[in-house]
Amino acid sequence: MPYCKNIMKTKNNQILLCCGGKGCPRLSRLDNGMIKIDDDFGGSITIKADEALLVGKAVDQLSKKKK
């Protein structure tokens, strides 16, 4: 994986995941408790908060499989 400084910034009630590049994915909690993730390419998904908590674990698992 490319190097990322893992910078998280809070801005306008959103968390920005910045790696020093131009487009930073944004996470926000919606009024209904769901989590919305806006990606660098103009797309977005809305998932349950419990599902969002699993994303980090899933990335770790996928990273281990490539090695």
Backbone as JSON, one array per atom type, in Angstrom:
{
  "sequence": "MPYCKNIMKTKNNQILLCCGGKGCPRLSRLDNGMIKIDDDFGGSITIKADEALLVGKAVDQLSKKKK",
  "N": [[0.84, -1.19, 0.0], [0.43, 2.3, -0.68], [2.3, 4.87, 1.0], [0.82, 6.57, 3.67], [0.03, 9.33, 5.64], [-1.9, 9.1, 7.5], [-3.75, 11.11, 8.38], [-6.36, 12.52, 10.1], [-8.92, 14.78, 9.9], [-11.22, 16.94, 11.45], [-13.92, 18.51, 10.07], [-16.5, 20.72, 9.5], [-18.41, 19.03, 10.82], [-17.64, 16.56, 9.81], [-15.38, 13.86, 9.17], [-12.29, 13.98, 7.7], [-10.25, 11.96, 5.74], [-7.09, 12.21, 5.17], [-4.26, 11.96, 3.07], [-2.38, 13.65, 2.26], [-2.86, 14.15, -0.35], [-4.89, 15.37, -3.12], [-7.74, 14.78, -3.18], [-9.73, 13.97, -0.5], [-11.21, 11.33, 1.22], [-14.4, 11.47, 2.86], [-16.08, 11.06, 5.95], [-19.22, 10.95, 7.46], [-21.74, 11.25, 9.99], [-25.07, 10.51, 9.65], [-28.38, 11.88, 10.29], [-30.02, 9.73, 10.88], [-28.36, 7.95, 12.11], [-26.81, 6.42, 10.47], [-23.74, 5.91, 8.59], [-22.11, 7.89, 6.27], [-19.97, 7.61, 3.55], [-18.0, 9.46, 1.52], [-16.22, 9.17, -1.41], [-13.0, 9.68, -3.12], [-13.63, 9.94, -5.77], [-16.08, 10.97, -6.36], [-18.15, 9.3, -5.71], [-20.38, 7.68, -3.33], [-21.24, 5.89, -0.32], [-23.66, 4.59, 1.96], [-23.76, 3.26, 5.09], [-24.49, 1.09, 7.92], [-23.57, 2.05, 11.26], [-22.33, 0.02, 12.75], [-21.36, -1.6, 10.69], [-19.52, 0.13, 9.56], [-17.59, 0.18, 11.53], [-16.31, -2.21, 11.1], [-14.75, -1.88, 8.86], [-11.97, -1.17, 9.07], [-10.88, -3.56, 10.13], [-11.45, -5.28, 8.02], [-9.83, -4.22, 5.97], [-7.31, -4.69, 7.06], [-7.34, -7.5, 7.02], [-7.53, -8.0, 4.26], [-5.11, -6.91, 3.43], [-3.25, -8.65, 4.6], [-3.71, -10.98, 3.14], [-2.6, -10.46, 0.66], [0.1, -10.64, 1.0]],
  "CA": [[0.0, 0.0, 0.0], [1.2, 3.54, -0.67], [2.47, 5.51, 2.3], [-0.19, 7.56, 4.04], [0.32, 9.91, 6.95], [-3.05, 8.82, 8.37], [-4.21, 12.35, 8.98], [-7.8, 12.67, 10.17], [-9.28, 16.14, 10.26], [-12.64, 17.21, 11.63], [-14.28, 19.74, 9.36], [-17.94, 20.82, 9.25], [-19.06, 17.83, 11.34], [-17.21, 15.42, 9.02], [-13.99, 13.45, 9.35], [-11.58, 13.86, 6.44], [-9.11, 11.03, 5.77], [-6.16, 12.84, 4.24], [-2.93, 11.39, 2.91], [-1.57, 14.67, 1.64], [-3.24, 14.29, -1.75], [-5.91, 16.37, -3.43], [-9.07, 14.37, -2.76], [-9.74, 13.25, 0.78], [-12.5, 10.75, 1.53], [-15.06, 12.08, 4.02], [-17.06, 10.27, 6.68], [-20.13, 11.76, 8.26], [-22.85, 10.53, 10.61], [-26.34, 11.08, 9.24], [-29.36, 12.03, 11.37], [-30.61, 8.43, 11.2], [-27.33, 7.12, 12.73], [-26.01, 5.75, 9.44], [-22.48, 6.56, 8.24], [-21.95, 8.14, 4.83], [-18.57, 7.74, 3.12], [-17.83, 10.07, 0.19], [-14.87, 8.83, -1.86], [-12.23, 10.65, -3.92], [-14.05, 9.92, -7.18], [-17.43, 11.49, -6.48], [-19.13, 8.31, -5.29], [-20.6, 7.59, -1.89], [-22.03, 4.79, 0.21], [-24.23, 4.79, 3.27], [-23.78, 1.98, 5.79], [-24.77, 1.15, 9.36], [-22.39, 2.37, 12.06], [-21.68, -1.25, 13.08], [-20.63, -2.03, 9.5], [-18.39, 1.03, 9.41], [-16.57, -0.23, 12.5], [-15.64, -3.39, 10.57], [-13.94, -1.54, 7.68], [-10.54, -1.27, 9.4], [-10.54, -4.98, 10.25], [-11.49, -5.86, 6.68], [-8.63, -3.76, 5.26], [-6.19, -5.47, 7.63], [-7.44, -8.88, 6.52], [-7.2, -7.98, 2.83], [-3.68, -6.62, 3.32], [-2.52, -9.87, 4.96], [-3.9, -11.96, 2.08], [-1.74, -10.11, -0.48], [1.51, -10.9, 1.31]],
  "C": [[0.87, 1.24, 0.0], [1.25, 4.14, 0.73], [1.39, 6.57, 2.51], [0.12, 8.04, 5.44], [-0.81, 9.67, 7.96], [-3.53, 10.05, 9.11], [-5.74, 12.38, 8.93], [-8.1, 14.07, 10.66], [-10.79, 16.24, 10.42], [-12.95, 18.54, 10.97], [-15.78, 19.7, 9.06], [-18.68, 19.54, 9.63], [-18.79, 16.58, 10.49], [-15.77, 15.1, 9.4], [-13.38, 13.28, 7.97], [-10.4, 12.92, 6.63], [-8.11, 11.51, 4.73], [-4.8, 12.15, 4.25], [-2.01, 12.4, 2.24], [-1.88, 14.88, 0.17], [-4.32, 15.34, -1.93], [-7.28, 15.99, -2.9], [-8.99, 13.56, -1.48], [-11.12, 12.65, 1.0], [-13.07, 11.37, 2.8], [-16.04, 11.1, 4.64], [-17.93, 11.22, 7.48], [-21.24, 10.87, 8.82], [-24.14, 11.25, 10.22], [-27.31, 11.13, 10.43], [-29.96, 10.69, 11.8], [-29.59, 7.46, 11.82], [-26.46, 6.36, 11.74], [-24.74, 6.57, 9.18], [-22.41, 6.7, 6.73], [-20.47, 8.33, 4.55], [-18.57, 8.27, 1.69], [-16.4, 9.81, -0.25], [-14.23, 9.92, -2.7], [-12.76, 10.83, -5.34], [-15.48, 10.39, -7.39], [-18.52, 10.51, -6.11], [-19.33, 8.34, -3.79], [-21.38, 6.33, -1.57], [-22.56, 5.19, 1.57], [-24.36, 3.42, 3.91], [-24.11, 2.19, 7.26], [-23.46, 1.42, 10.1], [-21.63, 1.1, 12.43], [-20.86, -1.78, 11.91], [-19.39, -1.16, 9.3], [-17.25, 0.66, 10.35], [-15.76, -1.43, 11.99], [-14.68, -3.08, 9.42], [-12.45, -1.68, 7.96], [-10.07, -2.71, 9.5], [-10.51, -5.65, 8.88], [-10.26, -5.46, 5.86], [-7.41, -4.51, 5.76], [-6.18, -6.88, 7.06], [-7.06, -8.96, 5.05], [-5.7, -7.75, 2.62], [-2.85, -7.85, 3.63], [-2.6, -10.91, 3.86], [-2.97, -11.7, 0.89], [-0.3, -10.48, -0.25], [1.9, -12.31, 1.05]]
}
